[in-house]
Amino acid sequence: MNLEDMRRNYAARSLDLTDLNADPLVQFDHWMREAIESQMLEPNAMSLATANETGQPSLRTVLIKGFDHCGLVFFTNYSSAKARDIKTNPRVALMFTWLPLERQVVITGAAAKITTAESLKYFLSRPRDSQIGAWASRQSEVISTRSVLETKFAEMKAKFVRGEVPLPDHWGGYRVVPETIEFWQGRPNRIHDRFRYRKESDANWTIERLMP
Ligand SMILES: Cc1cc2nc3c(=O)[nH]c(=O)nc-3n(C[C@H](O)[C@H](O)[C@H](O)COP(=O)(O)O)c2cc1C
């Protein structure tokens, strides 16, 4: 294995100020559509960075299930490690790594729980076994064997054998309200294009080109 010799010249696309919509959410919508059209695996997967009260950062992948001018929404367990971090420090960073398009989008902002009604609406759209899975897993807790989890899943499946599976109190969505959104497009010779939107006020964003 020789990692030193692994290098790729990014040359498929470019990005100029004139290509950008004044509204970063509209720009993000364009790029998300292109990511979906490219048939890449999980275009709505993003890295979510949080930091705990000591400043220790941590990182994991989650799926965004919607976005608009209010923010980007993902769903998770409200007792998980990430949820504990967000409770003490709502500041988060998100990253979409769209390598087939030689693109990256990095967002910073703050996360807040969505309403129970919004979480319920999405929960009811999930496959029944995923709903049961949300009841079975105490996300981020240590267990001794996989069979503990499988037993819990079977228990919950039996418990909710009839009727709708209720929304667990410990499960729901967060909305990340962006404050900066950076669009990165790979270019030849590592002279990449980077543009960062910075929120000045509600509908007013400044766009700056950054050095690669
Ligand atoms: C492709 C992919 C998608 C994922 N989507 C989610 C998700 O939407 N919500 C979630 O809670 N975990 C999701 N996970 C699992 C998380 O990465 C993580 O393991 C879990 O949320 C526990 O994180 P925490 O212990 O840092 O809170 C996903 C993992 C992968 C690889």
The ligand as a MOL file (V3000), in Angstrom:
LIG
                    3D

  0  0  0     0  0            999 V3000
M  V30 BEGIN CTAB
M  V30 COUNTS 31 33 0 0 0
M  V30 BEGIN ATOM
M  V30 1 C -24.8880 6.2310 6.5360 0
M  V30 2 C -25.2400 6.4010 7.9940 0
M  V30 3 C -26.4090 7.0460 8.3420 0
M  V30 4 C -26.7490 7.2100 9.6830 0
M  V30 5 N -27.8760 7.9170 9.9880 0
M  V30 6 C -28.1780 8.1530 11.2930 0
M  V30 7 C -29.2830 8.9870 11.6290 0
M  V30 8 O -29.9810 9.5620 10.7700 0
M  V30 9 N -29.5460 9.1580 12.9540 0
M  V30 10 C -28.7950 8.5950 13.9420 0
M  V30 11 O -29.1080 8.7820 15.1100 0
M  V30 12 N -27.7330 7.8260 13.6480 0
M  V30 13 C -27.3950 7.5920 12.3420 0
M  V30 14 N -26.2890 6.8280 12.0310 0
M  V30 15 C -25.4920 6.2740 13.1530 0
M  V30 16 C -24.5800 7.3880 13.7080 0
M  V30 17 O -23.4770 7.5900 12.8500 0
M  V30 18 C -24.0670 7.0770 15.1330 0
M  V30 19 O -23.3880 5.8490 15.1770 0
M  V30 20 C -25.1950 7.0740 16.1640 0
M  V30 21 O -26.1360 8.1010 15.9310 0
M  V30 22 C -24.6400 7.2320 17.5770 0
M  V30 23 O -23.9440 8.4500 17.6760 0
M  V30 24 P -23.5020 9.0980 19.0810 0
M  V30 25 O -23.1650 7.9330 19.9960 0
M  V30 26 O -22.3280 9.9540 18.7570 0
M  V30 27 O -24.6900 9.8960 19.5860 0
M  V30 28 C -25.9120 6.6690 10.7040 0
M  V30 29 C -24.7180 6.0380 10.3440 0
M  V30 30 C -24.3860 5.9170 9.0050 0
M  V30 31 C -23.0640 5.2750 8.6490 0
M  V30 END ATOM
M  V30 BEGIN BOND
M  V30 1 1 1 2
M  V30 2 1 2 3
M  V30 3 2 2 30
M  V30 4 2 3 4
M  V30 5 1 4 5
M  V30 6 1 4 28
M  V30 7 2 5 6
M  V30 8 1 6 7
M  V30 9 1 6 13
M  V30 10 2 7 8
M  V30 11 1 7 9
M  V30 12 1 9 10
M  V30 13 2 10 11
M  V30 14 1 10 12
M  V30 15 2 12 13
M  V30 16 1 13 14
M  V30 17 1 14 15
M  V30 18 1 14 28
M  V30 19 1 15 16
M  V30 20 1 16 17
M  V30 21 1 16 18
M  V30 22 1 18 19
M  V30 23 1 18 20
M  V30 24 1 20 21
M  V30 25 1 20 22
M  V30 26 1 22 23
M  V30 27 1 23 24
M  V30 28 2 24 25
M  V30 29 1 24 26
M  V30 30 1 24 27
M  V30 31 2 28 29
M  V30 32 1 29 30
M  V30 33 1 30 31
M  V30 END BOND
M  V30 END CTAB
M  END
